[in-house]
Amino acid sequence: MEGGTIGISAAVHGEFVEIHVDNPVDADAEPPQGLGLGLRQVKQRLQGRYGSRTFFDAKIREGRHEAVLTFPRLFQENQP
């Protein structure tokens, strides 16, 4: 409600794109139990599109929510 800062960064590492997103943790909120619905859907969509060629992680670290998404920078329809 009071606002905050969202950090977004992206980099290309060879044939992969890596995106980092982070924002402050609400100090009054209860700790999450695993991934929320939105994060689960992001993970499922990445896996549905790229299979084992993707990586997704979300965690709380040093008072911030952090999410890391890694996927191929070029998509090929016939890839496994």
PyMOL CGO cylinders between C-alpha atoms (Angstrom):
from pymol import cmd
from pymol.cgo import CYLINDER

trace = [
    CYLINDER, 0.00, 0.00, 0.00, 2.81, 2.41, 0.82, 0.3, 1, 1, 1, 1, 1, 1,
    CYLINDER, 2.81, 2.41, 0.82, 4.70, 1.57, -2.34, 0.3, 1, 1, 1, 1, 1, 1,
    CYLINDER, 4.70, 1.57, -2.34, 8.16, 0.17, -2.73, 0.3, 1, 1, 1, 1, 1, 1,
    CYLINDER, 8.16, 0.17, -2.73, 10.91, -0.47, -5.19, 0.3, 1, 1, 1, 1, 1, 1,
    CYLINDER, 10.91, -0.47, -5.19, 10.86, -3.24, -7.76, 0.3, 1, 1, 1, 1, 1, 1,
    CYLINDER, 10.86, -3.24, -7.76, 14.20, -4.21, -9.24, 0.3, 1, 1, 1, 1, 1, 1,
    CYLINDER, 14.20, -4.21, -9.24, 14.35, -5.81, -12.68, 0.3, 1, 1, 1, 1, 1, 1,
    CYLINDER, 14.35, -5.81, -12.68, 17.51, -6.80, -14.50, 0.3, 1, 1, 1, 1, 1, 1,
    CYLINDER, 17.51, -6.80, -14.50, 18.22, -8.99, -17.51, 0.3, 1, 1, 1, 1, 1, 1,
    CYLINDER, 18.22, -8.99, -17.51, 21.34, -10.41, -19.07, 0.3, 1, 1, 1, 1, 1, 1,
    CYLINDER, 21.34, -10.41, -19.07, 22.24, -12.74, -21.91, 0.3, 1, 1, 1, 1, 1, 1,
    CYLINDER, 22.24, -12.74, -21.91, 24.58, -15.61, -21.06, 0.3, 1, 1, 1, 1, 1, 1,
    CYLINDER, 24.58, -15.61, -21.06, 25.42, -17.45, -24.26, 0.3, 1, 1, 1, 1, 1, 1,
    CYLINDER, 25.42, -17.45, -24.26, 22.18, -18.90, -25.59, 0.3, 1, 1, 1, 1, 1, 1,
    CYLINDER, 22.18, -18.90, -25.59, 20.17, -18.08, -22.45, 0.3, 1, 1, 1, 1, 1, 1,
    CYLINDER, 20.17, -18.08, -22.45, 18.41, -15.02, -21.06, 0.3, 1, 1, 1, 1, 1, 1,
    CYLINDER, 18.41, -15.02, -21.06, 18.41, -14.55, -17.30, 0.3, 1, 1, 1, 1, 1, 1,
    CYLINDER, 18.41, -14.55, -17.30, 15.92, -12.19, -15.67, 0.3, 1, 1, 1, 1, 1, 1,
    CYLINDER, 15.92, -12.19, -15.67, 16.01, -11.16, -12.00, 0.3, 1, 1, 1, 1, 1, 1,
    CYLINDER, 16.01, -11.16, -12.00, 13.02, -9.50, -10.33, 0.3, 1, 1, 1, 1, 1, 1,
    CYLINDER, 13.02, -9.50, -10.33, 13.00, -8.42, -6.71, 0.3, 1, 1, 1, 1, 1, 1,
    CYLINDER, 13.00, -8.42, -6.71, 10.88, -6.33, -4.35, 0.3, 1, 1, 1, 1, 1, 1,
    CYLINDER, 10.88, -6.33, -4.35, 10.72, -5.70, -0.60, 0.3, 1, 1, 1, 1, 1, 1,
    CYLINDER, 10.72, -5.70, -0.60, 9.05, -8.16, 1.73, 0.3, 1, 1, 1, 1, 1, 1,
    CYLINDER, 9.05, -8.16, 1.73, 5.98, -6.88, 3.59, 0.3, 1, 1, 1, 1, 1, 1,
    CYLINDER, 5.98, -6.88, 3.59, 7.23, -7.00, 7.18, 0.3, 1, 1, 1, 1, 1, 1,
    CYLINDER, 7.23, -7.00, 7.18, 3.66, -7.50, 8.47, 0.3, 1, 1, 1, 1, 1, 1,
    CYLINDER, 3.66, -7.50, 8.47, 2.81, -10.41, 6.16, 0.3, 1, 1, 1, 1, 1, 1,
    CYLINDER, 2.81, -10.41, 6.16, 3.05, -14.05, 7.18, 0.3, 1, 1, 1, 1, 1, 1,
    CYLINDER, 3.05, -14.05, 7.18, 5.90, -15.99, 5.52, 0.3, 1, 1, 1, 1, 1, 1,
    CYLINDER, 5.90, -15.99, 5.52, 4.72, -17.66, 2.29, 0.3, 1, 1, 1, 1, 1, 1,
    CYLINDER, 4.72, -17.66, 2.29, 4.23, -21.42, 2.13, 0.3, 1, 1, 1, 1, 1, 1,
    CYLINDER, 4.23, -21.42, 2.13, 5.93, -22.25, -1.17, 0.3, 1, 1, 1, 1, 1, 1,
    CYLINDER, 5.93, -22.25, -1.17, 5.15, -20.42, -4.39, 0.3, 1, 1, 1, 1, 1, 1,
    CYLINDER, 5.15, -20.42, -4.39, 1.96, -18.40, -4.72, 0.3, 1, 1, 1, 1, 1, 1,
    CYLINDER, 1.96, -18.40, -4.72, -0.47, -18.97, -7.57, 0.3, 1, 1, 1, 1, 1, 1,
    CYLINDER, -0.47, -18.97, -7.57, 1.13, -16.37, -9.87, 0.3, 1, 1, 1, 1, 1, 1,
    CYLINDER, 1.13, -16.37, -9.87, 4.66, -17.71, -9.39, 0.3, 1, 1, 1, 1, 1, 1,
    CYLINDER, 4.66, -17.71, -9.39, 3.50, -21.31, -9.93, 0.3, 1, 1, 1, 1, 1, 1,
    CYLINDER, 3.50, -21.31, -9.93, 1.84, -20.24, -13.18, 0.3, 1, 1, 1, 1, 1, 1,
    CYLINDER, 1.84, -20.24, -13.18, 5.00, -18.49, -14.39, 0.3, 1, 1, 1, 1, 1, 1,
    CYLINDER, 5.00, -18.49, -14.39, 7.03, -21.62, -13.64, 0.3, 1, 1, 1, 1, 1, 1,
    CYLINDER, 7.03, -21.62, -13.64, 4.48, -23.86, -15.42, 0.3, 1, 1, 1, 1, 1, 1,
    CYLINDER, 4.48, -23.86, -15.42, 4.40, -21.63, -18.49, 0.3, 1, 1, 1, 1, 1, 1,
    CYLINDER, 4.40, -21.63, -18.49, 8.19, -21.58, -18.76, 0.3, 1, 1, 1, 1, 1, 1,
    CYLINDER, 8.19, -21.58, -18.76, 8.35, -25.36, -18.42, 0.3, 1, 1, 1, 1, 1, 1,
    CYLINDER, 8.35, -25.36, -18.42, 5.51, -25.81, -20.92, 0.3, 1, 1, 1, 1, 1, 1,
    CYLINDER, 5.51, -25.81, -20.92, 7.28, -23.66, -23.48, 0.3, 1, 1, 1, 1, 1, 1,
    CYLINDER, 7.28, -23.66, -23.48, 10.94, -24.61, -22.92, 0.3, 1, 1, 1, 1, 1, 1,
    CYLINDER, 10.94, -24.61, -22.92, 10.82, -27.94, -21.07, 0.3, 1, 1, 1, 1, 1, 1,
    CYLINDER, 10.82, -27.94, -21.07, 14.04, -28.77, -19.27, 0.3, 1, 1, 1, 1, 1, 1,
    CYLINDER, 14.04, -28.77, -19.27, 15.82, -25.80, -20.90, 0.3, 1, 1, 1, 1, 1, 1,
    CYLINDER, 15.82, -25.80, -20.90, 14.42, -23.39, -18.32, 0.3, 1, 1, 1, 1, 1, 1,
    CYLINDER, 14.42, -23.39, -18.32, 15.16, -22.53, -14.70, 0.3, 1, 1, 1, 1, 1, 1,
    CYLINDER, 15.16, -22.53, -14.70, 12.89, -20.73, -12.25, 0.3, 1, 1, 1, 1, 1, 1,
    CYLINDER, 12.89, -20.73, -12.25, 13.53, -19.95, -8.59, 0.3, 1, 1, 1, 1, 1, 1,
    CYLINDER, 13.53, -19.95, -8.59, 11.79, -17.67, -6.11, 0.3, 1, 1, 1, 1, 1, 1,
    CYLINDER, 11.79, -17.67, -6.11, 12.83, -17.06, -2.52, 0.3, 1, 1, 1, 1, 1, 1,
    CYLINDER, 12.83, -17.06, -2.52, 13.09, -14.47, 0.22, 0.3, 1, 1, 1, 1, 1, 1,
    CYLINDER, 13.09, -14.47, 0.22, 16.60, -13.22, 0.85, 0.3, 1, 1, 1, 1, 1, 1,
    CYLINDER, 16.60, -13.22, 0.85, 17.78, -10.30, 2.97, 0.3, 1, 1, 1, 1, 1, 1,
    CYLINDER, 17.78, -10.30, 2.97, 14.27, -8.85, 3.32, 0.3, 1, 1, 1, 1, 1, 1,
    CYLINDER, 14.27, -8.85, 3.32, 13.43, -9.05, -0.38, 0.3, 1, 1, 1, 1, 1, 1,
    CYLINDER, 13.43, -9.05, -0.38, 11.42, -11.40, -2.59, 0.3, 1, 1, 1, 1, 1, 1,
    CYLINDER, 11.42, -11.40, -2.59, 13.64, -12.57, -5.44, 0.3, 1, 1, 1, 1, 1, 1,
    CYLINDER, 13.64, -12.57, -5.44, 12.70, -14.42, -8.60, 0.3, 1, 1, 1, 1, 1, 1,
    CYLINDER, 12.70, -14.42, -8.60, 15.13, -15.69, -11.25, 0.3, 1, 1, 1, 1, 1, 1,
    CYLINDER, 15.13, -15.69, -11.25, 13.95, -16.85, -14.68, 0.3, 1, 1, 1, 1, 1, 1,
    CYLINDER, 13.95, -16.85, -14.68, 16.33, -18.41, -17.19, 0.3, 1, 1, 1, 1, 1, 1,
    CYLINDER, 16.33, -18.41, -17.19, 15.28, -19.58, -20.65, 0.3, 1, 1, 1, 1, 1, 1,
    CYLINDER, 15.28, -19.58, -20.65, 16.67, -19.90, -24.19, 0.3, 1, 1, 1, 1, 1, 1,
    CYLINDER, 16.67, -19.90, -24.19, 16.88, -16.57, -26.00, 0.3, 1, 1, 1, 1, 1, 1,
    CYLINDER, 16.88, -16.57, -26.00, 15.81, -18.19, -29.26, 0.3, 1, 1, 1, 1, 1, 1,
    CYLINDER, 15.81, -18.19, -29.26, 12.75, -20.42, -29.31, 0.3, 1, 1, 1, 1, 1, 1,
    CYLINDER, 12.75, -20.42, -29.31, 12.58, -23.33, -31.76, 0.3, 1, 1, 1, 1, 1, 1,
    CYLINDER, 12.58, -23.33, -31.76, 9.19, -24.97, -32.32, 0.3, 1, 1, 1, 1, 1, 1,
    CYLINDER, 9.19, -24.97, -32.32, 10.67, -28.45, -32.74, 0.3, 1, 1, 1, 1, 1, 1,
    CYLINDER, 10.67, -28.45, -32.74, 12.86, -28.49, -29.65, 0.3, 1, 1, 1, 1, 1, 1,
    CYLINDER, 12.86, -28.49, -29.65, 12.21, -31.26, -27.08, 0.3, 1, 1, 1, 1, 1, 1,
]
cmd.load_cgo(trace, "trace")
